[in-house]
Amino acid sequence: MRRFEGKGAVVTGAGRGIGRATAECFAAEGAGVVLFGWHAEILDEVAAGIRGDGGRCEVVVGDVSQRADVQRAVARCSEAFGRHDYMVANAGIADFVPFLEGSDESWEQQIGIDLKGTWLSVQESARQMVKEGHGGAIVVVSSTNAYQPEQEGVFYNTSKSGQVAIMHTAAMELGKLGIRVNGIAPGIINTRLSWFVIQDPVQSKVFLDRTPLGRFAESVEIAKPILYMCSDDASFMTGALMVVDGAYSVGLPVPGELDVPLVPGGVR
């Protein structure tokens, strides 16, 4: 029997990257999946692929920073699949700008989607699990930026560290209800969100030189640890932040190993 047979999951930001890979992996292992995101045509394309492979899924178009939209996604999971067992709070954006140039609008958009959206997703998911009378598992997709901030990333860095605080708080309060809440901190992943690094020959070399595995990860390499945290194999795991970054953030390389000089305003 597949690990998630007969279960229901919601994945936010399911149209691309980590969210898409996670939804596809859930469906392949038997779960019914609600694909929640902004762009109907992209979600429909993902849904067609899942259904073509024999999986079950539903599409909900909405804004993760709006409670009513999150409620619709969670409710649709229970209606379509009979229960709501898993939430993957993945939706996010990245707006990098010099600290002195940041605007109120950029702050509100980043915090609204990444941080408020995470809070709403975790809270509404947990409420439904309690209503249904069973436990479940929630995974928050954060980043290594949560504890290792990047220059010009004050909005993103703040939202990602805040996500970890939400995860920790929820894990403490929801454990007694049988709900496990964990987080994952990916490094640089080969997704549209990271293309500004990956496609820049200087920046990409800096990151790769500091990554012992010597490459960027693919989305499925984050999706699989997410499914592990949702599975019964992680039944005593809650309040944990799993770092999946190819050892990028564990320390600095040997001095002189990098041939990209550190200059004022440089990415290193």
C-alpha positions, 0 to 999 in steps of 0.5 A, a space after each residue: 500500500 502506498 504511504 498516503 493512500 486515502 489521505 488528503 493534502 493541500 499544497 500552496 504554491 503548487 504551480 511551480 518548483 517545490 510546490 509542484 514537485 511535492 504535489 506530484 509526489 503526494 499524488 504518486 503515493 496515493 494522496 488526493 491533493 489540492 493544488 492551491 495557487 495564483 495562476 489557473 492555467 499553470 495549476 491546470 497544467 499540473 493537474 492534467 499531468 497528475 490525472 494523466 498518471 492516475 492521480 487525484 487532485 483538485 485546483 483551487 485558485 486564490 491568494 494565500 494571504 487571504 483567509 477566505 481563500 485558504 479556507 476554500 482550499 482546506 474545505 475543498 480537500 475535505 470535500 473531495 477526498 473525505 479528509 484533510 491530513 497534510 498541509 505544505 505551506 510552500 507559497 512564497 515570493 522573493 523581493 531583493 532590494 537594498 535596505 535603504 531603498 525598500 518600500 512599504 509596498 514591497 514589505 507588505 507584499 512579501 510579508 503578506 504572502 510568505 509570513 501571513 500566508 504561512 500563518 493562515 495555512 497552518 492555522 486553518 489546516 490545524 483547525 480542520 484537522 481538529 474538527 475532523 477529530 484526527 491528527 495530521 502533519 504540516 510542513 512549512 517551507 522556509 529557507 536557509 535565509 531564516 538563519 543565514 540572511 542574504 544582503 539586500 534580502 531584508 524582506 525575504 530574510 525576515 519572512 523566512 525567519 518568521 516562518 520558523 517561529 510560526 512552525 516552532 510555536 505551532 509545534 508546541 501548541 498542536 502536539 497534544 492534538 496529534 498534529 505535527 508541525 515541521 519546517 524545511 530550509 532549502 538552499 539554492 534550488 533550480 527553480 524560477 525563484 532562484 534563477 537570478 542566482 543560477 543564471 549569473 555566472 559570478 553569483 552561481 560560482 560563489 554559491 557552488 564553490 561553497 556547496 560541498 556537493 557542487 551543484 544546485 538541488 532539483 525541486 524533487 530533492 526537497 519534495 521527498 524530505 517534505 513527504 518524509 516529514 508528513 509520513 509515519 516514518 517521522 511520527 515523533 518528529 515535530 518542531 524540527 527544521 530540516 536543512 537541505 542545502 548540500 552543506 552550503 550553510 554549515 561553514 566557510 570553505 578553506 581560505 583561498 579556495 574561492 577565486 571570486 574576490 570579496 568586494 564591497 557590495 559583493 554577493 559573498 
